[in-house]
């Protein structure tokens, strides 16, 4: 979700403010999600660019799930 904006040089503060991004854990979370996608035979085509790691942000699990369900029909169906 963040690779595209990062590659485009976009500011990620909105994601941090909304509880959707922890910069210091982003690489680990991205790699885990990419592995899960490959395991499920989904297409993963968003390599994560290099970025400066700072301790910033805190994930809000409820907001994260809400955002995921807004973006993914399959996720909406699974979380009804």
N, C-alpha and C positions, 0 to 999 in steps of 0.2 A: 504494500500500500504506500510506503514512503519512498521506495526506490525512484519512482517517476519524478515526484517533486524534488527529490535530492539531486537527481541528474539534471533537472531543469534549473537548479539553483534557487528553488523556492524557499521561502522562510517557513520553518516548521513550528513556529511558536504557537500557532492556533491549535495544532494537534497536541502540543504539550499542555497548553492551557485547558483543553477539553478532556484531559486524562487519557489520551490515546497513544502516547509515546513516552517511553523512558529512553532517552538517548544512550545512557550508559549500558543498557541491556539490549539495544536494538539489534546488533549483529547476531547475538546468541539467539534471540527470538526469531529473526529472519531465517537463520540457518535451520532452526528446528521446524519452522513452518514449511520451508522449501523441502526438507526431507519428508515431512508428512505428505505434502502434495505429491511428490514423486512416488511415494509408497502407495498412494491412492490412485495413481496413474493420471493425475491432473497435470496440465502443462504449467511449468514454472519457467518464465522467461524474463525475470526481472532481477538480474544480478545486482547486488548491493554495492554502490560505489564506496570508495574510501572516504571516511569523514572523521573529523576531530571528535574524540570521545570526551564528553563532559558529563558530570553527574547532574542530570537535569530531568525533571518530569517524574510523574508517578502514574502508573496505569490504574484507571478506574475500571474494574472488571465489568460492571453493569453498563457503563458507557461504551466500552469496547464491544461487548456483545450486541448492544443496540446498533452500533455503527456497522458491525458485520452483517447483521440481519437486514439492514437497509441496503447493503451493497450486494447481497447474495441471496437469490431466491431459495436455493437449497437450504441455506442456513435458516432462513425464515421458516421454512416448512419443518425443520428439525426442532426449532425452539418455540413452537406454538404452545 
